[in-house]
C-alpha cells in the first residue's frame, strides 16, 4: 500500500491517490517532463518497489511494441480513474464520496487511518 500526496505551502497534506497491490504510482508530470517532483510517494506498508527511467521506458517501448501497448493501457486506465475521481469530487457530498470509496475499495478502510481517508 502506497500513497501519493501534495503538501501545500501551509503544510497541509492533500492525498492524491492510494495504490494497492500490483498498482503503479508516480508523479507523472515529473517523470515525463524530467522535472522536480510535486508529489510525494510514501509506502504505508512493506512494499516492493520497481523503477524504470524515462529513457529506459522509451527504449523498451521502441524495441517491443507490446510494451508500448502495455504502458498505453496503464496510462489510459489511470487517466480514466482520475477523471472519475474529479467528477466525484465536484458532484458528490463528502458522505457520498466516502461511501463510493468504501464500495470501490472495500478493504481499504481497514488498512489506513480514517484521517488519511478524510485527507
C-alpha positions, -999 to 999 in steps of 0.1 A, spaced: 0 0 0 14 34 -10 1 69 -13 9 100 -34 2 134 -19 10 170 -22 18 193 7 7 229 3 28 259 15 9 259 48 19 223 54 -15 207 48 -12 173 31 -36 165 2 -37 128 -7 -40 123 -44 -40 85 -46 -37 53 -27 -20 24 -46 -29 -12 -37 -11 -44 -46 1 -45 -82 -8 -9 -89 16 17 -102 21 51 -86 43 80 -97 44 117 -102 36 116 -139 45 153 -145 79 149 -130 85 115 -147 75 125 -182 89 161 -181 121 152 -162 113 180 -137 113 182 -99 86 162 -83 55 180 -70 41 148 -53 54 127 -25 51 90 -28 52 71 5 50 34 15 23 28 41 31 -9 43 60 -31 33 64 -26 -4 85 -40 -33 94 -11 -55 103 -14 -91 115 16 -110 123 25 -146 138 57 -160 121 76 -187 150 68 -211 147 31 -205 109 32 -208 112 49 -241 138 24 -253 117 -5 -242 86 8 -260 107 14 -291 120 -22 -291 89 -40 -280 55 -29 -294 37 -50 -268 54 -29 -240 43 3 -257 7 -10 -257 10 -21 -221 21 14 -210 -7 29 -231 -33 7 -214 -19 15 -179 -18 53 -186 -53 52 -201 -67 33 -170 -51 58 -147 -65 88 -167 -100 73 -166 -97 67 -128 -86 103 -123 -115 116 -144 -139 96 -123 -124 109 -91 -126 146 -103 -162 141 -113 -170 126 -79 -152 154 -61 -172 181 -79 -206 164 -79 -208 145 -47 -211 153 -10 -184 142 14 -207 114 26 -213 102 -9 -176 103 -17 -169 82 15 -194 55 6 -182 55 -30 -147 49 -17 -159 20 5 -178 4 -24 -150 8 -48 -122 -4 -24 -139 -24 3 -107 -35 21 -90 0 21 -107 14 52 -92 -14 74 -57 -6 62 -54 31 66 -63 56 93 -95 75 89 -76 107 89 -60 97 56 -93 88 42 -105 123 51 -74 139 35 
